[in-house]
Amino acid sequence: MKTIKFKPAFISIIAVILLVSLINGCKKIDKLKTNEVLNNNIEEAVRNSVKKQMELQGGIPQVTLINQRIPAVLVDMQGNAISKEKLASMRLSSTCAGDVPDFVDLKQYIRIYNCSSTTSSTIQFEYQVSWNNTVVKVSPYNANNKTRGRVRIIYQPLNQTWQDKTTFDVSIKDLGVDPGNPDNNIYAVKFTCPDLITDYLANDNFIIRLGATFVSDSSTLDQHALAPADPAGYGISPGDATQPCNRVDKVYFQPPGIIASNVIGVVGCNIFGNSCYSSFFVVPSLSETQYSLDGGATFQSFINYTATSPSGMPINNSRFIREFDIAKSSPISSGTYNLVIRYKNWRYNNSSYQWQIPTSTNACQTYSNTLGNSYVYEYYFGTVIP
């Protein structure tokens, strides 16, 4: 039998090929492991981010859209409306101060079911005010003149006030020039009122009445404030919001650096399951999620990248997320952005439509209100992408 002899050079080549194959195989395995670790790290970072947001807010927020345009009046320090005669005299001394808006917009109220208490809840409510004065927390000319909110809970069968709370916990955000009135800026004013009785907030025997006064930086108005007209006509029946298409459940914003340095994201409304979700409320099937980089002029869709099991679900790679899904933006170029996110609820008509793209024929969505809007908006102006 003929013996085949390999030259040393050929043997060296074979050895190199085997070594390279081995290294590449290890690299492939390492890459898979690395991707798995990265995904686990992102999920952990997201869950920690949501947990911190929930702890900061004290529970799970559920938003009821109102979008009610309410006539506005000027009031004195005791809350009494200023007469037309007095208002006219004020206008003579200061055109700016006397130019009172005709209305304010009550945009929404938010019930926060407190995880640490089964009896206590918090309400946040938000107005938008278009004014040619700056809305401030405290008048710079009168320390006793403060922007404040008021929540009254009325027991309807007896027409009795069972809770009446005033709050000075307020945040004010300047949203920029009012497109409908270039002389004014729009201010989003959000009030937070804690320690309300949970049972009252999901019972149709009770009515919630929301009021506020808005203080400006005008020296002429140091003894006065802007206020919505008597809110008695704008009572809200709390039981209306137990169904998901009568409200919006909060999704949780993920700033740059959680998912990736040049990516933002959102997480579904109930990522931790029902352990901290009020039993009064039906969970939505999906949240529809979008974002804007130009202050709300144009919107793009977040992309759901976690709806992969079972495979082939239509909502994967769509703007719709389940209560535990994560969605992300496309990579964003470095810069500073007036970021806005918006979202709303959808609920399938029955389980046969589960995880299809929702439409008006197979699901209901958060209803459109007086001002024609069914989304909740959150503003993150000045967001920096490195």
Wavefront OBJ file of the C-alpha trace (Angstrom):
o trace
v 0.000 0.000 0.000
v 1.215 3.409 -0.943
v 1.834 5.738 1.975
v 0.791 9.374 1.548
v 3.200 11.807 3.089
v 2.159 15.381 3.860
v 4.645 18.134 3.648
v 5.175 20.180 6.831
v 3.845 23.321 5.111
v 0.553 21.579 4.235
v 0.160 20.318 7.794
v 0.656 23.859 9.063
v -2.066 25.155 6.755
v -4.502 22.504 7.985
v -3.702 23.406 11.580
v -4.335 27.078 10.925
v -7.686 26.330 9.256
v -8.793 24.199 12.204
v -7.669 26.852 14.681
v -9.534 29.622 12.825
v -12.671 27.466 12.649
v -12.452 26.801 16.353
v -11.977 30.492 17.158
v -14.883 31.523 14.899
v -17.106 28.895 16.499
v -16.231 30.210 19.936
v -16.842 33.773 18.786
v -20.282 32.791 17.489
v -21.161 31.159 20.806
v -19.752 34.126 22.713
v -21.769 36.517 20.539
v -24.972 34.633 21.270
v -24.184 34.685 24.962
v -23.341 38.383 24.793
v -26.646 39.190 23.081
v -28.500 37.209 25.716
v -26.685 39.066 28.499
v -27.362 42.418 26.827
v -31.070 41.647 26.489
v -31.232 40.538 30.121
v -29.405 43.694 31.200
v -31.811 45.900 29.219
v -34.828 44.158 30.720
v -33.387 44.565 34.213
v -32.624 48.259 33.580
v -36.146 48.817 32.242
v -37.786 47.118 35.215
v -35.675 49.178 37.629
v -36.623 52.357 35.753
v -40.344 51.540 35.936
v -40.074 50.607 39.609
v -38.492 53.981 40.419
v -41.206 55.817 38.488
v -43.939 53.903 40.305
v -42.302 54.582 43.675
v -42.050 58.282 42.817
v -45.729 58.435 41.889
v -46.845 56.066 44.632
v -48.615 53.541 42.411
v -50.131 52.907 38.981
v -51.581 56.002 37.268
v -54.807 55.707 35.264
v -55.718 58.758 33.204
v -59.220 59.987 32.431
v -59.234 62.435 29.535
v -61.557 65.397 30.011
v -60.450 68.027 27.469
v -63.140 70.361 28.734
v -62.946 74.040 27.807
v -64.078 76.022 30.840
v -64.835 79.767 30.988
v -62.184 81.624 32.989
v -62.596 84.531 35.417
v -60.294 86.737 37.450
v -60.700 86.273 41.201
v -59.466 88.034 44.327
v -57.599 86.415 47.219
v -60.890 85.128 48.683
v -61.889 83.499 45.395
v -64.538 86.088 44.500
v -64.934 86.889 40.812
v -63.856 90.384 39.742
v -66.651 92.520 38.349
v -66.560 93.767 34.776
v -66.309 97.343 36.063
v -63.259 96.611 38.172
v -61.683 94.582 35.391
v -62.150 97.518 33.025
v -60.406 99.860 35.473
v -57.521 97.415 35.824
v -57.101 97.307 32.068
v -56.555 101.086 32.104
v -53.570 100.642 34.401
v -52.136 97.542 32.735
v -53.315 96.188 29.411
v -51.184 93.096 29.881
v -52.500 92.262 33.338
v -56.108 92.863 32.429
v -56.044 90.729 29.289
v -57.713 87.726 30.923
v -58.180 84.551 28.852
v -61.753 83.639 28.054
v -61.222 80.020 29.056
v -58.841 77.370 30.415
v -58.707 73.728 29.330
v -59.121 70.988 31.915
v -57.136 68.306 30.082
v -57.227 65.238 32.312
v -57.212 63.807 35.760
v -55.135 60.864 36.939
v -56.021 58.406 39.670
v -52.994 56.773 41.237
v -53.802 53.569 43.082
v -51.280 53.496 45.923
v -49.412 50.206 46.131
v -48.664 50.607 49.827
v -52.279 51.276 50.824
v -55.562 49.671 49.844
v -57.593 52.595 51.208
v -55.720 55.666 49.995
v -55.259 57.049 46.486
v -53.838 60.160 44.849
v -55.381 62.352 42.165
v -53.421 64.484 39.731
v -55.234 66.856 37.406
v -53.898 69.033 34.627
v -55.043 72.289 33.081
v -53.615 74.107 30.094
v -53.698 77.892 30.264
v -53.051 80.212 27.317
v -52.037 83.598 28.732
v -49.805 86.559 27.990
v -48.650 86.445 31.624
v -46.330 83.782 32.994
v -48.051 81.294 35.312
v -45.979 80.887 38.501
v -46.317 78.938 41.741
v -46.125 82.042 43.936
v -46.581 85.711 43.040
v -43.191 87.450 43.267
v -45.066 90.449 44.733
v -47.233 88.623 47.283
v -46.035 85.442 49.019
v -49.586 84.601 50.079
v -50.900 84.533 46.515
v -50.219 80.981 45.310
v -51.282 78.734 42.456
v -53.368 76.021 44.070
v -55.702 73.152 43.252
v -58.830 71.902 44.970
v -60.511 68.488 44.987
v -64.012 67.971 46.343
v -65.666 64.563 46.503
v -69.446 64.828 46.667
v -71.775 62.037 47.842
v -74.604 62.487 45.345
v -77.570 60.855 47.167
v -77.257 63.419 49.984
v -75.443 66.137 47.988
v -72.812 66.231 50.725
v -69.091 66.967 50.481
v -67.280 63.991 51.980
v -63.758 65.157 51.169
v -62.479 68.668 50.419
v -58.749 69.139 49.956
v -56.610 72.033 48.765
v -53.166 71.317 47.330
v -50.140 73.500 46.626
v -48.241 70.579 45.086
v -48.047 71.923 41.531
v -45.767 71.614 38.527
v -45.788 74.174 35.701
v -44.373 73.596 32.224
v -44.158 76.248 29.512
v -45.214 74.538 26.259
v -44.276 77.511 24.091
v -46.212 79.945 21.934
v -49.925 79.310 21.451
v -50.401 78.645 17.701
v -53.867 80.181 17.887
v -52.687 83.320 19.676
v -49.019 84.281 19.119
v -49.159 86.833 21.963
v -49.716 84.024 24.488
v -47.787 81.021 25.744
v -49.454 77.767 26.765
v -48.735 76.551 30.294
v -49.420 72.984 31.438
v -50.272 73.137 35.146
v -50.505 69.831 37.015
v -51.758 69.499 40.608
v -51.208 66.511 42.904
v -53.615 65.772 45.747
v -52.844 62.687 47.930
v -54.727 60.838 50.675
v -58.089 60.492 48.966
v -60.296 57.555 49.890
v -59.964 54.842 47.229
v -63.538 53.546 47.581
v -64.906 56.965 46.611
v -62.927 57.018 43.377
v -64.611 54.031 41.742
v -68.184 54.493 42.884
v -70.871 56.206 40.830
v -72.521 57.556 43.992
v -69.684 60.076 44.158
v -68.767 63.031 41.973
v -65.276 64.535 41.795
v -65.125 68.302 41.353
v -61.809 69.877 40.398
v -60.922 73.536 40.795
v -57.824 75.733 40.635
v -56.434 79.240 40.727
v -53.495 80.330 38.571
v -51.171 83.051 39.780
v -49.129 85.202 37.393
v -45.874 87.162 37.643
v -47.698 90.457 37.012
v -47.277 93.140 39.701
v -50.786 94.442 38.888
v -52.276 91.010 39.678
v -50.481 90.476 42.991
v -53.882 90.284 44.750
v -55.636 88.335 42.001
v -55.530 85.054 40.123
v -57.081 83.397 37.110
v -59.606 80.649 37.828
v -61.959 78.343 35.936
v -65.611 79.161 36.527
v -67.361 77.221 39.297
v -66.424 73.595 38.575
v -69.805 72.334 39.839
v -70.884 71.922 36.213
v -67.885 69.763 35.437
v -68.263 66.956 37.914
v -66.681 63.655 36.938
v -68.266 60.348 37.776
v -65.355 58.164 38.951
v -66.969 54.859 38.015
v -66.903 55.855 34.339
v -63.194 55.076 34.138
v -63.232 51.441 35.307
v -63.353 50.314 31.645
v -60.132 50.759 29.620
v -61.740 52.627 26.717
v -62.960 55.311 29.131
v -59.437 56.134 30.288
v -55.743 55.815 29.409
v -53.315 53.689 31.422
v -49.852 55.147 31.791
v -46.992 53.662 29.796
v -43.542 54.249 31.234
v -41.063 56.399 29.329
v -37.483 55.125 29.027
v -34.980 57.959 28.479
v -31.736 57.645 26.492
v -29.320 55.224 28.119
v -31.813 52.609 29.347
v -32.255 50.666 26.104
v -29.375 52.339 24.245
v -27.629 55.716 24.374
v -29.325 56.944 21.182
v -32.704 55.257 21.658
v -35.766 56.096 23.751
v -38.536 53.690 24.643
v -41.755 52.934 26.493
v -42.924 50.016 28.629
v -46.451 48.639 28.990
v -48.817 49.735 31.740
v -48.538 46.665 33.984
v -45.081 45.137 33.590
v -45.112 43.707 37.129
v -48.451 41.921 36.766
v -51.569 42.620 38.802
v -49.874 42.844 42.206
v -50.205 46.646 42.246
v -53.159 47.102 39.897
v -56.458 48.152 41.416
v -59.083 45.395 41.180
v -61.626 48.071 40.243
v -60.147 48.483 36.767
v -60.113 46.260 33.670
v -56.631 46.113 32.127
v -56.397 47.294 28.475
v -55.411 44.829 25.757
v -52.867 47.174 24.153
v -51.379 50.640 24.329
v -50.762 52.597 21.130
v -47.462 54.510 21.437
v -45.784 57.299 19.455
v -43.118 59.974 19.930
v -42.214 63.392 18.529
v -38.796 65.038 18.378
v -40.089 68.476 17.373
v -42.394 69.447 20.219
v -45.427 67.577 18.871
v -45.483 68.905 15.307
v -44.955 65.423 13.834
v -45.101 61.958 15.373
v -43.329 58.651 14.713
v -44.182 55.188 15.994
v -42.380 53.340 18.745
v -41.633 49.766 17.632
v -42.613 46.765 19.757
v -39.645 44.399 19.697
v -40.610 42.025 22.514
v -43.878 40.549 21.177
v -42.062 37.545 19.744
v -43.808 34.670 21.514
v -45.803 33.072 20.051
v -44.100 33.818 16.771
v -45.873 35.638 13.977
v -47.923 37.977 16.142
v -49.045 40.955 14.020
v -48.339 43.433 16.840
v -44.605 42.582 16.775
v -42.697 45.460 15.136
v -45.792 47.657 15.447
v -46.592 50.694 17.637
v -48.909 48.581 19.823
v -47.650 47.033 23.073
v -49.154 44.661 25.596
v -49.080 45.483 29.298
v -45.616 43.887 29.721
v -44.008 44.699 26.323
v -41.178 47.119 25.543
v -41.119 49.355 22.462
v -38.248 51.535 21.256
v -37.564 54.354 18.834
v -35.334 54.216 15.802
v -31.756 55.402 16.527
v -31.766 59.173 17.031
v -28.986 61.503 15.884
v -27.102 63.358 18.612
v -28.663 66.646 19.657
v -31.181 68.276 22.009
v -34.863 67.650 21.324
v -38.261 68.882 22.497
v -39.455 65.343 23.002
v -43.135 64.462 23.365
v -44.621 61.003 23.771
v -48.288 60.083 23.436
v -50.313 56.940 24.046
v -53.851 55.588 24.440
v -55.688 52.360 25.303
v -57.232 49.673 23.102
v -59.372 46.745 24.245
v -60.330 43.823 21.975
v -64.024 43.055 21.601
v -63.304 39.386 22.322
v -60.355 37.010 22.691
v -60.499 35.759 19.089
v -58.840 39.009 17.967
v -55.983 38.691 20.446
v -52.696 40.276 19.301
v -54.102 41.407 15.947
v -53.582 45.025 14.926
v -56.568 46.732 16.608
v -59.152 48.541 14.498
v -62.567 50.060 15.119
v -64.156 46.749 14.046
v -62.297 44.423 16.432
v -61.642 46.673 19.420
v -62.560 49.873 21.227
v -60.087 52.668 21.863
v -59.915 55.532 24.334
v -62.788 57.786 23.373
v -62.289 61.191 21.774
v -63.356 64.045 24.019
v -64.717 67.551 23.652
v -61.506 68.897 22.116
v -61.117 65.896 19.810
v -58.112 64.222 21.422
v -57.873 60.652 22.700
v -54.145 60.531 23.575
v -52.288 61.317 26.762
v -49.260 63.532 26.112
v -46.062 63.706 28.161
v -43.463 66.416 27.560
v -39.704 65.914 27.902
v -38.367 69.140 26.429
v -34.582 69.471 26.336
v -33.883 65.711 26.046
v -30.235 65.221 25.075
v -29.100 62.398 22.773
v -25.299 62.043 23.102
l 1 2 3 4 5 6 7 8 9 10 11 12 13 14 15 16 17 18 19 20 21 22 23 24 25 26 27 28 29 30 31 32 33 34 35 36 37 38 39 40 41 42 43 44 45 46 47 48 49 50 51 52 53 54 55 56 57 58 59 60 61 62 63 64 65 66 67 68 69 70 71 72 73 74 75 76 77 78 79 80 81 82 83 84 85 86 87 88 89 90 91 92 93 94 95 96 97 98 99 100 101 102 103 104 105 106 107 108 109 110 111 112 113 114 115 116 117 118 119 120 121 122 123 124 125 126 127 128 129 130 131 132 133 134 135 136 137 138 139 140 141 142 143 144 145 146 147 148 149 150 151 152 153 154 155 156 157 158 159 160 161 162 163 164 165 166 167 168 169 170 171 172 173 174 175 176 177 178 179 180 181 182 183 184 185 186 187 188 189 190 191 192 193 194 195 196 197 198 199 200 201 202 203 204 205 206 207 208 209 210 211 212 213 214 215 216 217 218 219 220 221 222 223 224 225 226 227 228 229 230 231 232 233 234 235 236 237 238 239 240 241 242 243 244 245 246 247 248 249 250 251 252 253 254 255 256 257 258 259 260 261 262 263 264 265 266 267 268 269 270 271 272 273 274 275 276 277 278 279 280 281 282 283 284 285 286 287 288 289 290 291 292 293 294 295 296 297 298 299 300 301 302 303 304 305 306 307 308 309 310 311 312 313 314 315 316 317 318 319 320 321 322 323 324 325 326 327 328 329 330 331 332 333 334 335 336 337 338 339 340 341 342 343 344 345 346 347 348 349 350 351 352 353 354 355 356 357 358 359 360 361 362 363 364 365 366 367 368 369 370 371 372 373 374 375 376 377 378 379 380 381 382 383 384 385 386
